[in-house]
Amino acid sequence: MLDLTDSKSAFGEFLLENILVEGYTSDDATGLPLEISGPSKYETTVLANTYFQLKANPGTWTIKIKDYTKGSLVYMMPEEVKTISVIELDGTIIDLNVQKRWLMESISLVNPLNETGVKAFSEKMYAYFFETMDFIYSFIKPTQADINIFSIASGHLYERFLGVMVSSVMKNTNSS
């Protein structure tokens, strides 16, 4: 066992792997996938409060809407790519100007594209089918306590921890 009572000072060595790039979008772009590229590529999604965060290292990076996604069809940036410099150890906060494309004002990235017509009818039919099956299954399944998971995670690291925890619970339980 290490005895530190006689020592007057302690030494530590830390390794900084990434610096946080945080920001806000000018438009409510919930669900918009963003990509930062430089020596490496990282991606994230804009949250409901217009906040996003990405990891980077010191240097010059470019941030843009991720190509070949629904977000790149619905949103655009005045400049195709925004160049940012990460020069401080406490990170960088940026304002990202995004706006919806013409005729895309009513499209949401987190809601279905078509809420009327055939798609809505088929969704109602699926819902009716599954409600009926749940009702029938409730008579034949053994009763046991359900596990309800409610959690909120903000930030890259916490979202990863949350994903690992939920996966572990789902994997190690036989309950619904």
Beta strands, then each sheet from edge to edge (+ up, - down):
strand 1: 19-25
strand 2: 33-37
strand 3: 41-45
strand 4: 51-56
strand 5: 59-65
strand 6: 75-76
strand 7: 82-86
strand 8: 92-96
strand 9: 99-100
sheet 1: 4+ 1- 8-
sheet 2: 3+ 2- 5+ 7-
sheet 3: 6+ 9-
end
